C-alpha cells in the first residue's frame, strides 16, 4: 500500500501535551505527544476516547521544533464560592464541599511542525476530517486553540523531506536566533523528534509515556530520538512575514 503524508503546524499562545498528569498536577511534555496529535485527528473524525481509530497504529510522526516556547504554570481552582450543588461533582455523583485545586503546566508561544506518514487511505481520511472536524482541534487541552494555518500539506509523497527543505520555519523569538537570521546564515540548527532511530550518530534516545494502549487514557512507554538538523537559512521567517509565508505555503500546496 502506498504511503502518503500530511504536515501540520501546531502553534498558539498555549499548548499542553500531558504525559504524567495526575488530578492535582497536570504536566506537559516539551513537544506534542503521539497520543495528543493522534487524539486531535481522532476527535476531528468524531471518534470517542473509548475507541481506537482504525489504521492509526500504522502512522509515523516526525516533529520539528520550530520554537520550543517557555513553560508556565497556572494555579487553577474549580467550584470555589458556590453552594454545594454548584461545586465540582465526584465520580459517585455527589458534590465536593470545597474548591478543586490543580497546577496546570503549559508551553507558551511554542511552535511545532509535524509530519504524519502512513497508508494513503488513512491519511486521506484524517485530512478530510481536519478540513471539516467533528470536534474542534486543540493543542492538548480545550483551552488551547491552534493558530491558522493548521494543515500545511494535505498529500505529500515525502513529508519528512519537506520538513527539512521546504516548510517555512516559524519566527524565531530568541535573541540568538534573531541574530543568526540577521546575518543571513546559510543554515539554522533545529531540533527534531523521531519515532524510529535515525542514521544520525549523534541522535539522543529517551523515553516517553504517550503510546495509546487501546484503553481510554492508558498509555505505554516507548523510545524516541532527538537530533539537531541544519536546515536552509532561507526557511527562517521574520515575525512580520511568518504568517503570510505559511499561508502561501499551505495555499500553494497541491499535494
MARBA-3410 file (N, C-alpha, C, O; in Angstrom, 1 decimal):
255
0.8,-1.2,0.0,0.0,0.0,0.0,0.9,1.2,0.0,1.9,1.3,0.7 ~ 0.5,2.2,-0.8,1.3,3.5,-0.9,1.1,4.3,0.3,0.0,4.5,0.9 ~ 2.3,4.9,0.8,2.2,5.8,1.9,2.2,7.2,1.4,2.7,7.6,0.4 ~ 1.5,8.1,2.2,1.4,9.5,2.0,1.7,10.2,3.3,1.7,9.5,4.4 ~ 1.8,11.5,3.2,2.0,12.2,4.5,1.2,13.6,4.5,0.9,14.1,3.4
0.9,14.0,5.7,0.4,15.4,5.8,1.3,16.1,6.8,2.1,15.5,7.5 ~ 1.3,17.4,6.7,2.1,18.3,7.5,1.2,19.3,8.3,0.5,20.0,7.7 ~ 1.3,19.2,9.6,0.5,20.1,10.4,1.4,21.1,11.2,2.6,20.8,11.5 ~ 0.9,22.3,11.4,1.6,23.3,12.2,0.8,23.4,13.5,-0.3,23.8,13.5 ~ 1.5,23.1,14.6,0.9,23.2,15.9,1.5,24.4,16.7,2.6,24.3,17.2
0.8,25.5,16.7,1.3,26.7,17.3,0.1,27.5,17.9,-1.0,27.4,17.4 ~ 0.4,28.2,18.9,-0.6,29.0,19.6,-0.1,29.6,20.9,1.0,29.3,21.3 ~ -0.9,30.5,21.5,-0.4,31.1,22.7,-0.1,30.1,23.8,0.9,30.3,24.6 ~ -0.9,29.0,23.9,-0.7,28.0,24.9,-0.8,26.6,24.3,-1.7,26.4,23.4 ~ 0.0,25.7,24.8,-0.1,24.3,24.4,0.1,23.5,25.7,0.8,23.9,26.6
-0.4,22.2,25.8,-0.2,21.4,26.9,-0.4,19.9,26.4,-1.4,19.5,26.1 ~ 0.8,19.2,26.5,0.8,17.8,26.0,1.1,16.9,27.2,2.3,16.6,27.4 ~ 0.1,16.5,27.9,0.3,15.8,29.1,1.0,14.4,28.9,0.7,13.7,28.0 ~ 1.9,14.1,29.9,2.5,12.8,29.8,2.3,12.0,31.1,1.9,10.8,31.1 ~ 2.5,12.7,32.3,2.4,12.0,33.6,1.4,12.8,34.5,1.6,12.8,35.7
0.4,13.3,33.9,-0.6,14.1,34.6,-1.3,13.3,35.7,-1.7,12.2,35.5 ~ -1.5,14.0,36.9,-2.4,13.5,37.9,-3.5,14.4,38.1,-3.7,15.4,37.3 ~ -4.4,14.1,39.0,-5.6,15.0,39.2,-5.1,16.4,39.7,-5.8,17.4,39.4 ~ -4.0,16.5,40.5,-3.6,17.7,41.1,-2.6,18.5,40.2,-2.7,19.7,40.0 ~ -1.7,17.7,39.6,-0.6,18.3,38.8,-0.8,17.8,37.3,-0.7,16.7,37.0
-1.1,18.8,36.4,-1.3,18.5,35.0,-0.1,18.9,34.3,0.1,20.1,34.0 ~ 0.8,18.0,34.0,2.1,18.4,33.4,2.0,18.6,31.9,0.9,18.5,31.3 ~ 3.1,18.9,31.2,3.2,19.0,29.8,4.6,18.5,29.3,5.6,18.8,30.0 ~ 4.6,17.7,28.3,5.9,17.4,27.6,6.4,18.6,26.9,5.6,19.6,26.8 ~ 7.6,18.6,26.4,8.2,19.8,25.8,7.9,19.8,24.3,8.4,20.7,23.6
7.1,18.8,23.8,6.8,18.8,22.4,5.4,18.0,22.3,5.1,17.3,23.2 ~ 4.8,18.1,21.2,3.5,17.3,21.0,3.7,15.8,21.1,4.6,15.3,20.5 ~ 2.9,15.2,21.9,3.0,13.7,22.1,2.2,13.0,21.0,1.3,13.6,20.4 ~ 2.5,11.7,20.9,1.8,10.9,19.9,0.3,10.8,20.3,-0.6,10.9,19.4 ~ 0.0,10.6,21.5,-1.4,10.5,22.0,-2.1,11.8,21.7,-3.3,11.8,21.4
-1.4,12.9,21.9,-2.1,14.2,21.7,-2.4,14.5,20.3,-3.5,15.0,19.9 ~ -1.4,14.2,19.4,-1.6,14.5,18.0,-2.6,13.6,17.4,-3.5,14.0,16.6 ~ -2.5,12.3,17.7,-3.5,11.3,17.1,-4.8,11.5,17.7,-5.9,11.3,17.1 ~ -4.9,12.0,19.0,-6.1,12.3,19.6,-6.8,13.4,18.9,-8.1,13.4,18.8 ~ -6.1,14.4,18.5,-6.6,15.5,17.7,-7.2,15.0,16.4,-8.3,15.5,16.0
-6.5,14.2,15.7,-7.0,13.6,14.5,-8.3,12.8,14.7,-9.3,12.9,14.0 ~ -8.3,12.0,15.8,-9.5,11.1,16.1,-10.7,12.0,16.4,-11.8,11.7,16.0 ~ -10.4,13.1,17.2,-11.5,14.0,17.5,-12.1,14.6,16.3,-13.3,14.8,16.2 ~ -11.3,15.0,15.3,-11.7,15.6,14.1,-12.6,14.6,13.3,-13.6,15.0,12.6 ~ -12.3,13.3,13.5,-13.1,12.2,12.8,-14.3,11.9,13.6,-15.2,11.2,13.0
-14.5,12.4,14.8,-15.6,12.1,15.6,-15.5,10.8,16.3,-16.5,10.2,16.7 ~ -14.3,10.3,16.6,-14.1,9.1,17.3,-13.9,9.4,18.7,-13.0,10.2,19.1 ~ -14.6,8.7,19.6,-14.6,9.0,21.0,-13.4,8.3,21.7,-12.7,7.5,21.0 ~ -13.1,8.7,22.9,-12.0,8.2,23.7,-12.0,6.7,23.9,-11.0,6.0,24.2 ~ -13.2,6.1,23.9,-13.4,4.7,24.2,-13.1,3.8,22.9,-13.3,2.6,23.0
-12.8,4.4,21.8,-12.5,3.7,20.6,-11.1,4.0,20.1,-10.5,5.1,20.3 ~ -10.4,2.9,19.5,-9.1,3.2,18.9,-9.3,3.3,17.4,-9.8,2.3,16.8 ~ -8.9,4.4,16.8,-9.2,4.6,15.4,-8.4,3.6,14.5,-7.3,3.2,14.7 ~ -9.2,3.1,13.5,-8.6,2.1,12.6,-7.5,2.7,11.8,-7.6,3.8,11.2 ~ -6.3,2.0,11.7,-5.2,2.4,10.9,-4.2,3.3,11.6,-3.1,3.5,11.0
-4.5,3.8,12.8,-3.6,4.8,13.4,-2.3,4.1,13.9,-1.3,4.8,14.1 ~ -2.4,2.8,14.1,-1.1,2.1,14.6,-0.1,2.1,13.5,1.1,1.9,13.7 ~ -0.5,2.4,12.2,0.5,2.4,11.1,1.0,3.8,10.8,1.8,3.9,9.9 ~ 0.6,4.7,11.6,1.1,6.1,11.4,2.4,6.4,12.1,2.7,5.9,13.2 ~ 3.3,7.2,11.4,4.6,7.6,12.0,4.6,9.1,12.0,4.3,9.8,11.1
5.1,9.6,13.2,5.2,11.0,13.3,6.7,11.5,13.4,7.6,10.8,13.9 ~ 7.0,12.6,12.8,8.2,13.3,12.9,7.9,14.7,13.3,7.1,15.4,12.7 ~ 8.6,15.2,14.3,8.3,16.6,14.9,9.5,17.5,14.7,10.6,17.2,15.2 ~ 9.2,18.6,14.1,10.2,19.7,14.0,9.9,20.8,15.1,8.8,21.3,15.1 ~ 10.9,21.0,15.9,10.7,22.0,17.0,11.1,23.4,16.5,12.3,23.8,16.6
10.2,24.1,15.9,10.5,25.4,15.3,10.8,26.4,16.4,11.7,27.2,16.3 ~ 10.0,26.4,17.5,10.2,27.3,18.6,9.7,26.6,19.8,8.5,26.3,20.0 ~ 10.6,26.3,20.8,10.3,25.5,21.9,9.3,26.1,22.9,8.7,25.5,23.7 ~ 9.3,27.5,22.9,8.4,28.2,23.9,9.0,28.1,25.3,10.1,27.7,25.5 ~ 8.2,28.6,26.2,8.6,28.6,27.6,7.5,27.9,28.5,6.3,28.0,28.1
7.9,27.3,29.6,6.9,26.6,30.4,6.3,27.6,31.4,7.1,28.5,32.0 ~ 5.0,27.5,31.6,4.4,28.3,32.7,3.4,27.4,33.4,3.0,26.4,32.9 ~ 3.1,27.8,34.7,2.2,27.0,35.5,1.0,27.9,35.9,1.2,29.0,36.4 ~ -0.2,27.4,35.8,-1.4,28.1,36.2,-2.0,27.4,37.4,-2.3,26.2,37.4 ~ -2.1,28.2,38.5,-2.8,27.6,39.7,-4.3,27.8,39.5,-4.8,28.9,39.3
-5.0,26.6,39.4,-6.4,26.6,38.9,-7.3,26.1,40.0,-7.0,25.2,40.7 ~ -8.4,26.8,40.1,-9.5,26.4,41.1,-10.8,26.2,40.4,-11.1,26.9,39.4 ~ -11.5,25.2,40.8,-12.8,24.8,40.2,-13.8,24.7,41.4,-13.6,23.9,42.3 ~ -14.9,25.4,41.3,-16.0,25.2,42.2,-16.0,26.0,43.5,-16.8,25.7,44.4 ~ -15.1,26.9,43.7,-15.0,27.7,44.9,-16.0,28.8,44.9,-16.4,29.3,43.9
-16.6,29.1,46.1,-17.5,30.1,46.3,-18.9,29.8,45.9,-19.7,30.8,45.7 ~ -19.3,28.6,45.7,-20.6,28.2,45.3,-21.3,27.3,46.3,-20.6,26.7,47.1 ~ -22.6,27.3,46.3,-23.3,26.4,47.2,-23.0,24.9,46.8,-22.5,24.7,45.7 ~ -23.2,24.0,47.7,-22.8,22.6,47.4,-23.3,22.0,46.1,-22.5,21.3,45.4 ~ -24.5,22.4,45.7,-25.0,21.8,44.4,-24.2,22.4,43.2,-24.4,21.9,42.1
-23.5,23.5,43.4,-22.8,24.1,42.3,-21.3,23.8,42.3,-20.6,24.3,41.4 ~ -20.8,23.0,43.2,-19.4,22.6,43.2,-19.1,21.4,42.3,-20.0,20.9,41.7 ~ -17.8,21.1,42.2,-17.4,20.0,41.3,-18.0,18.7,41.7,-18.1,18.4,42.9 ~ -18.5,17.9,40.8,-19.1,16.6,41.0,-18.0,15.5,41.2,-16.9,15.6,40.6 ~ -18.3,14.5,42.0,-17.4,13.4,42.2,-17.9,12.3,41.3,-18.9,12.3,40.7
-17.0,11.2,41.2,-17.4,10.1,40.4,-18.6,9.4,40.8,-19.3,8.8,40.0 ~ -19.0,9.5,42.1,-20.2,8.9,42.6,-21.4,9.7,42.5,-22.5,9.3,43.0 ~ -21.3,10.9,41.9,-22.5,11.7,41.7,-22.7,12.7,42.8,-23.7,13.5,42.7 ~ -21.9,12.7,43.9,-22.0,13.7,44.9,-21.3,15.0,44.5,-20.8,15.1,43.4 ~ -21.3,15.9,45.5,-20.6,17.2,45.2,-19.6,17.4,46.3,-19.8,17.2,47.5
-18.4,18.0,45.9,-17.4,18.3,46.8,-17.8,19.5,47.7,-18.5,20.4,47.2 ~ -17.3,19.6,48.9,-17.6,20.7,49.8,-16.6,21.9,49.6,-16.8,23.0,50.2 ~ -15.6,21.7,48.8,-14.6,22.8,48.7,-14.1,22.8,47.2,-14.4,21.9,46.4 ~ -13.4,23.9,46.9,-12.9,24.0,45.5,-11.9,22.9,45.2,-11.1,22.5,46.1 ~ -11.8,22.5,44.0,-10.8,21.6,43.5,-9.6,22.4,43.0,-9.7,23.3,42.2
-8.4,22.1,43.6,-7.2,22.8,43.2,-6.3,22.0,42.3,-6.2,20.8,42.5 ~ -5.7,22.6,41.3,-4.8,21.9,40.5,-3.7,22.9,39.9,-3.9,24.1,39.9 ~ -2.6,22.3,39.6,-1.5,23.1,38.9,-1.4,22.6,37.5,-1.0,21.5,37.3 ~ -1.6,23.5,36.6,-1.7,23.1,35.2,-0.5,23.8,34.4,-0.3,25.0,34.3 ~ 0.4,22.9,33.8,1.5,23.3,33.1,1.2,23.6,31.6,0.4,22.8,31.1
1.8,24.6,31.1,1.6,24.9,29.7,2.9,25.3,29.0,3.9,25.7,29.7 ~ 3.0,25.2,27.7,4.1,25.8,26.9,3.5,27.0,26.3,2.4,27.0,25.7 ~ 4.2,28.1,26.5,3.8,29.4,25.9,4.6,29.8,24.7,5.8,29.6,24.6 ~ 3.8,30.3,23.7,4.5,30.8,22.4,5.3,29.8,21.7,6.4,30.1,21.2 ~ 5.0,28.5,21.8,5.7,27.5,21.1,5.1,27.2,19.7,4.0,27.5,19.5
6.0,26.6,18.9,5.5,26.3,17.5,6.2,25.0,17.1,7.5,24.9,17.2 ~ 5.4,24.1,16.5,6.0,22.8,16.1,5.4,22.5,14.7,4.3,22.9,14.4 ~ 6.2,21.8,13.9,5.7,21.3,12.6,5.8,19.8,12.6,6.9,19.3,12.8 ~ 4.7,19.2,12.3,4.6,17.7,12.5,4.3,17.1,11.1,3.3,17.4,10.5 ~ 5.1,16.1,10.8,4.8,15.3,9.6,4.2,13.9,10.1,4.8,13.3,10.9
3.0,13.6,9.5,2.4,12.3,9.8,2.4,11.5,8.5,1.8,11.9,7.5 ~ 3.0,10.3,8.5,3.1,9.5,7.4,2.4,8.2,7.6,2.5,7.6,8.7 ~ 1.7,7.7,6.6,1.1,6.4,6.8,0.3,6.0,5.5,0.5,6.6,4.5 ~ -0.5,4.9,5.6,-1.2,4.4,4.4,-2.1,5.5,3.8,-2.8,6.3,4.6 ~ -2.1,5.6,2.5,-2.8,6.7,1.9,-4.3,6.8,2.3,-4.8,7.9,2.5
-5.0,5.7,2.4,-6.5,5.8,2.8,-6.6,6.5,4.2,-7.6,7.2,4.4 ~ -5.7,6.1,5.1,-5.8,6.7,6.5,-5.5,8.2,6.4,-6.2,9.0,7.1 ~ -4.4,8.5,5.7,-4.0,9.9,5.6,-5.2,10.8,5.0,-5.5,11.9,5.4 ~ -5.8,10.2,3.9,-6.9,10.9,3.3,-8.1,11.1,4.2,-8.7,12.2,4.2 ~ -8.3,10.1,5.0,-9.4,10.2,6.0,-9.2,11.3,7.0,-10.1,12.1,7.3
-7.9,11.3,7.5,-7.6,12.3,8.5,-7.6,13.7,7.9,-8.1,14.7,8.6 ~ -7.1,13.9,6.7,-7.1,15.2,6.0,-8.5,15.7,5.9,-8.8,16.9,6.2 ~ -9.4,14.9,5.4,-10.8,15.3,5.3,-11.4,15.7,6.6,-12.2,16.7,6.6 ~ -11.1,15.0,7.6,-11.6,15.3,9.0,-11.1,16.6,9.5,-11.8,17.4,10.1 ~ -9.8,16.9,9.3,-9.2,18.1,9.7,-9.8,19.3,9.0,-9.9,20.4,9.5
-10.2,19.1,7.7,-10.8,20.2,6.9,-12.2,20.5,7.4,-12.7,21.6,7.4 ~ -12.9,19.5,7.9,-14.3,19.6,8.4,-14.4,18.8,9.7,-15.1,17.8,9.7 ~ -13.8,19.3,10.8,-13.8,18.5,12.0,-15.1,18.3,12.7,-15.9,19.2,12.8 ~ -15.3,17.1,13.3,-16.5,16.8,14.1,-16.4,17.6,15.4,-17.3,18.2,15.8 ~ -15.2,17.5,16.0,-14.9,18.2,17.2,-13.7,19.1,16.9,-12.7,18.7,16.3
-13.7,20.3,17.4,-12.7,21.3,17.1,-11.3,20.9,17.6,-11.2,20.3,18.7 ~ -10.3,21.0,16.8,-8.9,20.7,17.2,-8.4,21.6,18.3,-8.8,22.8,18.4 ~ -7.6,21.1,19.2,-7.0,21.9,20.2,-5.6,21.3,20.5,-5.4,20.2,20.3 ~ -4.8,22.1,21.1,-3.4,21.8,21.4,-3.2,21.1,22.7,-2.6,21.7,23.6 ~ -3.8,20.0,22.9,-3.6,19.2,24.1,-4.7,19.4,25.1,-5.2,18.4,25.8
-5.2,20.6,25.3,-6.3,20.9,26.2,-7.3,21.8,25.4,-6.9,22.6,24.5 ~ -8.6,21.8,25.8,-9.6,22.5,25.1,-9.4,24.0,25.2,-9.9,24.8,24.4 ~ -8.7,24.5,26.2,-8.4,25.9,26.4,-7.3,26.4,25.5,-6.9,27.5,25.6 ~ -6.7,25.5,24.6,-5.6,25.8,23.8,-5.9,25.7,22.3,-5.5,24.7,21.7 ~ -6.6,26.7,21.7,-6.9,26.5,20.3,-5.6,26.8,19.4,-4.8,27.5,19.8
-5.6,26.1,18.3,-4.4,26.3,17.4,-4.5,27.6,16.5,-5.6,28.0,16.2 ~ -3.3,28.1,16.2,-3.3,29.2,15.2,-3.6,28.6,13.8,-3.5,27.4,13.6 ~ -3.9,29.5,12.9,-4.0,29.1,11.5,-2.7,29.5,10.7,-2.1,30.5,11.1 ~ -2.4,28.8,9.7,-3.0,27.6,9.2,-2.6,26.3,10.0,-1.4,26.2,10.4 ~ -3.5,25.4,10.2,-3.2,24.2,10.9,-2.6,23.1,10.0,-1.7,22.4,10.3
-3.2,23.0,8.8,-2.8,22.0,7.8,-2.0,22.7,6.7,-2.5,23.5,6.0 ~ -0.7,22.3,6.6,0.2,22.9,5.7,0.3,22.1,4.4,0.5,22.7,3.3 ~ 0.2,20.8,4.4,0.3,20.0,3.2,-0.6,18.8,3.4,-0.6,18.1,4.5 ~ -1.5,18.5,2.4,-2.5,17.5,2.6,-2.2,16.1,2.0,-2.8,15.1,2.4 ~ -1.2,16.0,1.1,-0.9,14.7,0.5,0.5,14.8,-0.1,0.7,15.1,-1.3
1.5,14.6,0.8,2.9,14.7,0.4,3.5,13.3,0.2,3.3,12.5,1.1 ~ 4.2,13.1,-0.9,4.9,11.8,-1.0,6.1,11.7,-0.1,6.5,10.5,0.1 ~ 6.6,12.8,0.4,7.8,12.7,1.2,7.8,13.9,2.2,8.5,14.9,2.1 ~ 6.9,13.7,3.2,6.7,14.8,4.2,7.9,15.2,5.0,8.1,16.3,5.3 ~ 8.7,14.2,5.3,9.9,14.5,6.1,10.9,15.3,5.3,11.5,16.2,5.9
11.1,15.0,4.1,12.0,15.8,3.2,11.5,17.3,3.2,12.3,18.2,3.2 ~ 10.2,17.4,3.1,9.6,18.8,3.1,9.9,19.5,4.4,10.2,20.7,4.4 ~ 9.8,18.8,5.5,10.2,19.4,6.8,11.6,20.0,6.8,11.9,21.0,7.4 ~ 12.5,19.2,6.1,13.9,19.6,6.2,14.3,20.7,5.1,15.3,21.4,5.3 ~ 13.5,20.7,4.0,14.0,21.6,2.9,13.0,22.6,2.5,13.4,23.6,1.8
11.7,22.5,2.8,10.7,23.4,2.2,9.8,24.2,3.1,9.5,25.3,2.9 ~ 9.3,23.5,4.2,8.3,24.2,5.0,8.9,25.3,5.8,9.9,25.1,6.5 ~ 8.3,26.6,5.7,8.9,27.7,6.4,9.0,27.4,7.9,8.1,26.8,8.5 ~ 10.0,28.0,8.5,10.2,27.9,10.0,9.5,29.0,10.6,9.5,30.2,10.2 ~ 8.8,28.7,11.7,8.1,29.8,12.5,9.1,30.8,12.9,10.3,30.5,13.1
8.6,32.1,13.1,9.5,33.1,13.5,10.2,32.7,14.8,9.7,32.2,15.7 ~ 11.6,33.0,14.8,12.4,32.6,15.9,12.4,33.8,16.9,12.8,34.9,16.5 ~ 12.0,33.5,18.2,11.9,34.7,19.1,13.0,34.9,20.0,13.0,35.9,20.7 ~ 14.0,34.0,20.1,15.2,34.2,20.9,16.1,35.2,20.3,16.2,35.3,19.1 ~ 16.9,35.8,21.2,17.9,36.8,20.7,18.9,36.1,19.8,19.3,36.7,18.7
19.4,34.9,20.2,20.4,34.2,19.4,19.8,33.9,18.0,20.5,34.0,17.0 ~ 18.6,33.4,18.0,18.0,33.1,16.7,17.8,34.3,15.8,18.1,34.2,14.6 ~ 17.4,35.4,16.4,17.3,36.6,15.6,18.6,37.1,15.0,18.7,37.5,13.8 ~ 19.6,37.0,15.8,21.0,37.4,15.4,21.4,36.5,14.2,22.0,37.0,13.2 ~ 21.2,35.2,14.3,21.5,34.3,13.2,20.8,34.6,11.9,21.4,34.7,10.9
19.5,34.9,12.1,18.7,35.3,10.9,19.2,36.5,10.2,19.3,36.7,9.0 ~ 19.6,37.5,11.1,20.0,38.8,10.5,21.3,38.7,9.8,21.6,39.4,8.8 ~ 22.1,37.7,10.2,23.4,37.5,9.5,23.2,36.7,8.2,24.2,36.5,7.5 ~ 22.0,36.3,7.9,21.7,35.6,6.7,22.6,34.3,6.6,23.2,34.0,5.6 ~ 22.6,33.6,7.7,23.4,32.4,7.8,22.9,31.4,6.8,21.7,31.3,6.6
23.8,30.6,6.2,23.3,29.6,5.2,22.5,28.5,5.8,21.6,27.9,5.1 ~ 22.7,28.2,7.1,21.9,27.1,7.7,21.4,27.6,9.1,22.0,28.5,9.7 ~ 20.4,26.9,9.7,20.0,27.2,11.0,19.7,25.8,11.7,19.2,24.9,11.1 ~ 20.2,25.7,13.0,20.1,24.5,13.7,18.7,24.3,14.3,18.2,25.3,15.0 ~ 18.0,23.2,14.1,16.7,23.0,14.5,16.6,21.5,15.1,17.1,20.6,14.5
15.9,21.4,16.2,15.8,20.1,16.8,14.6,19.3,16.2,13.6,19.9,15.9 ~ 14.8,18.0,16.1,13.7,17.1,15.6,13.5,16.0,16.6,14.4,15.6,17.3 ~ 12.3,15.4,16.6,11.9,14.3,17.4,11.5,13.2,16.4,10.7,13.4,15.6 ~ 12.1,12.0,16.6,11.9,10.9,15.7,11.3,9.7,16.4,11.7,9.4,17.6 ~ 10.4,8.9,15.8,9.9,7.7,16.4,10.7,6.4,16.1,10.6,5.4,16.7
11.6,6.5,15.0,12.5,5.4,14.7,13.9,6.0,14.7,14.1,7.1,14.4 ~ 14.8,5.1,15.1,16.2,5.6,15.3,16.8,6.1,13.9,16.8,5.3,13.0 ~ 17.2,7.4,13.9,17.7,7.9,12.6,19.2,7.5,12.4,19.8,7.0,13.3 ~ 19.7,7.7,11.2,21.0,7.4,10.9,22.0,8.3,11.6,23.2,7.9,11.7 ~ 21.6,9.5,12.0,22.5,10.4,12.6,23.1,9.8,13.9,22.4,9.5,14.8
24.4,9.6,13.9,25.1,9.0,15.1,25.0,9.8,16.4,25.1,9.3,17.5 ~ 24.6,11.1,16.2,24.5,12.0,17.4,23.1,11.9,18.0,22.8,12.7,19.0 ~ 22.2,11.1,17.5,20.8,11.1,18.0,20.8,10.6,19.4,21.4,9.6,19.8 ~ 20.1,11.4,20.2,20.0,11.1,21.7,18.6,10.4,21.9,17.6,10.9,21.6 ~ 18.7,9.2,22.5,17.5,8.4,22.8,16.9,8.8,24.2,17.7,9.2,25.1
15.6,8.8,24.3,14.9,9.0,25.6,13.6,8.3,25.6,13.2,7.8,24.5 ~ 12.9,8.2,26.7,11.6,7.5,26.7,10.5,8.5,27.1,10.7,9.5,27.7 ~ 9.3,8.1,26.7,8.1,9.0,27.0,6.9,8.0,27.1,6.9,7.0,26.4 ~ 6.0,8.4,27.9,4.8,7.5,28.1,3.6,8.2,27.3,2.8,9.0,27.9 ~ 3.5,7.9,26.0,2.5,8.5,25.2,1.9,7.6,24.1,1.3,8.1,23.2
2.2,6.3,24.2,1.7,5.4,23.2,0.3,4.9,23.6,0.2,4.1,24.6 ~ -0.7,5.3,22.9,-2.1,4.8,23.3,-2.1,3.3,23.3,-1.6,2.6,22.4 ~ -2.7,2.7,24.4,-2.8,1.3,24.6,-4.1,0.6,24.0,-4.2,-0.6,24.0 ~ -5.0,1.5,23.6,-6.3,1.0,23.2,-7.4,1.2,24.2,-8.6,1.2,23.9 ~ -7.0,1.3,25.5,-7.9,1.6,26.6,-7.9,3.1,26.8,-6.9,3.8,26.6
-9.1,3.7,27.2,-9.2,5.1,27.4,-8.2,5.6,28.4,-8.2,5.1,29.6 ~ -7.4,6.6,28.1,-6.4,7.2,28.9,-5.4,6.3,29.5,-4.9,6.6,30.6 ~ -5.1,5.2,28.8,-4.0,4.3,29.3,-2.9,4.3,28.2,-3.2,4.3,27.0 ~ -1.6,4.5,28.6,-0.6,4.7,27.6,0.7,3.8,28.0,0.9,3.6,29.2 ~ 1.4,3.4,27.0,2.6,2.7,27.1,3.8,3.6,27.0,3.7,4.7,26.4
4.9,3.2,27.6,6.2,3.9,27.5,6.9,3.4,26.2,6.9,2.2,25.9 ~ 7.5,4.3,25.5,8.2,4.0,24.3,9.5,4.8,24.1,9.7,5.8,24.9 ~ 10.4,4.5,23.2,11.6,5.2,23.0,11.5,6.2,21.8,10.9,5.8,20.8 ~ 12.0,7.3,21.9,12.1,8.3,20.9,13.6,8.8,20.7,14.4,8.5,21.6 ~ 13.9,9.5,19.7,15.2,10.1,19.4,15.1,11.5,19.1,14.2,12.0,18.4
16.1,12.3,19.6,16.2,13.7,19.3,17.5,14.0,18.5,18.5,13.5,18.9 ~ 17.4,14.7,17.5,18.6,15.2,16.7,18.5,16.7,16.5,17.5,17.3,16.6 ~ 19.6,17.2,16.2,19.7,18.6,15.7,20.1,18.6,14.2,21.2,18.1,13.9 ~ 19.3,19.1,13.4,19.5,19.2,12.0,19.8,20.6,11.5,19.3,21.6,12.1 ~ 20.6,20.7,10.5,20.9,22.1,10.0,20.1,22.3,8.7,20.4,21.7,7.7
19.2,23.2,8.8,18.2,23.4,7.7,18.6,24.7,6.9,19.4,25.5,7.5 ~ 18.2,24.9,5.7,18.5,26.1,5.0,18.0,27.3,5.7,16.9,27.4,6.2 ~ 18.9,28.3,5.8,18.6,29.5,6.5,17.4,30.3,5.9,16.8,31.1,6.5 ~ 17.2,30.0,4.6,16.1,30.7,3.9,14.7,30.3,4.4,13.7,31.0,4.1 ~ 14.6,29.2,5.2,13.3,28.8,5.7,12.9,29.7,6.9,11.7,29.7,7.2
13.8,30.4,7.5,13.5,31.2,8.7,12.6,32.4,8.3,13.0,33.1,7.4 ~ 11.5,32.5,9.0,10.6,33.6,8.8,10.9,34.7,9.9,11.0,34.4,11.0 ~ 10.9,36.0,9.4,10.9,37.1,10.4,9.5,37.2,10.9,8.5,36.8,10.2 ~ 9.3,37.7,12.1,7.9,37.8,12.6,6.9,38.5,11.7,5.7,38.0,11.7 ~ 7.3,39.5,11.0,6.3,40.2,10.2,5.9,39.5,9.0,4.9,39.8,8.4
6.7,38.5,8.6,6.4,37.7,7.3,5.9,36.3,7.6,5.5,35.6,6.6 ~ 6.0,35.8,8.8,5.8,34.4,9.1,4.4,33.9,8.7,4.3,32.9,8.0 ~ 3.4,34.6,9.1,2.0,34.2,8.8,1.8,34.1,7.3,1.2,33.1,6.8 ~ 2.2,35.1,6.5,2.0,35.1,5.1,2.7,34.0,4.4,2.2,33.4,3.5 ~ 4.0,33.8,4.8,4.7,32.7,4.2,4.1,31.3,4.4,4.0,30.5,3.6
3.6,31.1,5.7,2.9,29.9,6.0,1.6,29.7,5.2,1.3,28.6,4.7 ~ 0.9,30.8,5.1,-0.4,30.7,4.3,-0.1,30.5,2.9,-0.8,29.7,2.2 ~ 0.9,31.1,2.3,1.3,30.9,0.9,1.7,29.5,0.7,1.4,28.9,-0.3 ~ 2.4,28.9,1.7,2.9,27.5,1.5,1.6,26.6,1.5,1.5,25.7,0.7 ~ 0.7,26.8,2.5,-0.4,26.0,2.6,-1.3,26.1,1.4,-1.8,25.1,0.9
-1.5,27.3,0.9,-2.4,27.5,-0.3,-1.7,26.9,-1.6,-2.4,26.4,-2.4 ~ -0.4,27.1,-1.6,0.3,26.6,-2.8,0.5,25.1,-2.9,0.9,24.6,-3.9 ~ 0.3,24.4,-1.7,0.5,23.0,-1.7,-0.7,22.3,-2.4,-1.8,22.4,-2.0 ~ -0.3,21.5,-3.4,-1.4,20.8,-4.1,-1.2,19.3,-3.9,-1.8,18.4,-4.5 ~ -0.3,18.9,-2.9,0.0,17.5,-2.6,-1.2,16.9,-1.8,-1.1,15.7,-1.5
END
